[in-house]
Amino acid sequence: MHDPKAIKAAVQEHYGRAISSGSCCGGGGSATCTEVQLYGPEMLAQLPEDVVTTSFGCGNALALATLQPGEVVIDLGSGGGLEVLLAAQQVGPTGFVYGLDMTEEMLATARRNAERVGASNVSFLQGEIENIPLPDQSVDVIMSNCVINLVPDKGQVLHDAFRVLRPGGRLAVSDIVFDGDITSLPIPEETLRSALSWSACFGGALTMADYERLLRAAGFADIELEVLRRYTLADLRDEGSEMLDGLPAEVLPLLEGRVTSCAIRARRYASR
Ligand SMILES: C[S@@+](CC[C@H](N)C(=O)[O-])C[C@H]1O[C@@H](n2cnc3c(N)ncnc32)[C@H](O)[C@@H]1O
């Protein structure tokens, strides 16, 4: 699938269906339900159980963000709102957290969740993370958990994230990332990407080198990418049994451990 409009429509349809079905990953996966446990029992205990299970992340962007009271935060692709609600507790009444998502069903769930827990320092915005509906230099922290891989134009997302970030602000992202040069595999890149599902967060993943390059081009500094988890072939099969079916047998061992969940940190220097 190459057409950006078709990719976005498929992603929107996938997540609209996933949240409406009430399942954690929506079957067919979004880089695994079990990642919600990364928040730890104490933090999750602060929210009702059905709020916790509306999570589709692949890491813990909140832990990366090390939020401080009074900060203004945006979560790009906020889904059912779990991380926004946890972030809202950390920034407290003097801070504010925006969630931004393009999928109506996700926004409806997130707004309902916010109402249920009585969060007054949050707002869920409908829109695309390529065009963040906030003014220049208006937030201290950009968070995002397992979303940027889903967007066709990742450079535009990072460019707009830099725009809304205040000088001195930081980016804290969890995402699925390929480790190594996928063009060196004995299979055309497009065939590989089509076989791994885009909507399940694998097919659209950047390589580590491309992530760093795009962050730098957007203006970010102090860029760090840290592999937190390597997916085995068995993990990938668990995410969607049909996912690897389209790939030649000799390519499969070369993929073992190459698909990762990464912590990505970067900063907008105070002087820019
Ligand atoms: C894998 S889910 C992650 C949701 C949430 N961050 C979490 O950890 O549970 C991806 C979310 O990103 C949203 N999304 C994908 N592409 C988007 C885009 N271009 N603009 C806004 N939202 C997008 C989807 O609607 C979905 O809610």
The ligand as an SDF file (V2000), in Angstrom:
LIG
                    3D

 27 29  0  0  0  0  0  0  0  0999 V2000
   -1.4980    2.3980   18.2290 C   0  0  0  0  0  0  0  0  0  0  0  0
   -2.7130    3.5680   18.6880 S   0  0  0  0  0  0  0  0  0  0  0  0
   -1.9060    4.3060   20.1230 C   0  0  0  0  0  0  0  0  0  0  0  0
   -2.8510    5.0820   20.9920 C   0  0  0  0  0  0  0  0  0  0  0  0
   -2.2580    5.6260   22.2790 C   0  0  0  0  0  0  0  0  0  0  0  0
   -1.0910    6.4400   22.0440 N   0  0  0  0  0  0  0  0  0  0  0  0
   -1.9310    4.4960   23.2450 C   0  0  0  0  0  0  0  0  0  0  0  0
   -0.7640    4.3620   23.6270 O   0  0  0  0  0  0  0  0  0  0  0  0
   -2.8480    3.7710   23.6190 O   0  0  0  0  0  0  0  0  0  0  0  0
   -2.5400    4.7980   17.4240 C   0  0  0  0  0  0  0  0  0  0  0  0
   -3.4610    6.0020   17.5730 C   0  0  0  0  0  0  0  0  0  0  0  0
   -2.9640    7.0170   16.7080 O   0  0  0  0  0  0  0  0  0  0  0  0
   -4.0300    7.6130   16.0180 C   0  0  0  0  0  0  0  0  0  0  0  0
   -3.4760    8.1520   14.7590 N   0  0  0  0  0  0  0  0  0  0  0  0
   -2.8420    7.4620   13.7830 C   0  0  0  0  0  0  0  0  0  0  0  0
   -2.4250    8.2820   12.8030 N   0  0  0  0  0  0  0  0  0  0  0  0
   -2.8000    9.5410   13.1840 C   0  0  0  0  0  0  0  0  0  0  0  0
   -2.6620   10.8300   12.5820 C   0  0  0  0  0  0  0  0  0  0  0  0
   -2.0460   10.9980   11.4060 N   0  0  0  0  0  0  0  0  0  0  0  0
   -3.1680   11.9000   13.2420 N   0  0  0  0  0  0  0  0  0  0  0  0
   -3.8090   11.7370   14.4310 C   0  0  0  0  0  0  0  0  0  0  0  0
   -3.9870   10.5370   15.0340 N   0  0  0  0  0  0  0  0  0  0  0  0
   -3.4780    9.4500   14.4250 C   0  0  0  0  0  0  0  0  0  0  0  0
   -5.0390    6.5000   15.8410 C   0  0  0  0  0  0  0  0  0  0  0  0
   -6.3240    7.0170   15.6410 O   0  0  0  0  0  0  0  0  0  0  0  0
   -4.9040    5.7470   17.1670 C   0  0  0  0  0  0  0  0  0  0  0  0
   -5.7460    6.2840   18.1560 O   0  0  0  0  0  0  0  0  0  0  0  0
  1  2  1  0
  2  3  1  0
  2 10  1  0
  3  4  1  0
  4  5  1  0
  5  6  1  0
  5  7  1  0
  7  8  2  0
  7  9  1  0
 10 11  1  0
 11 12  1  0
 11 26  1  0
 12 13  1  0
 13 14  1  0
 13 24  1  0
 14 15  1  0
 14 23  1  0
 15 16  2  0
 16 17  1  0
 17 18  1  0
 17 23  2  0
 18 19  1  0
 18 20  2  0
 20 21  1  0
 21 22  2  0
 22 23  1  0
 24 25  1  0
 24 26  1  0
 26 27  1  0
M  CHG  2   2   1   9  -1
M  END
$$$$
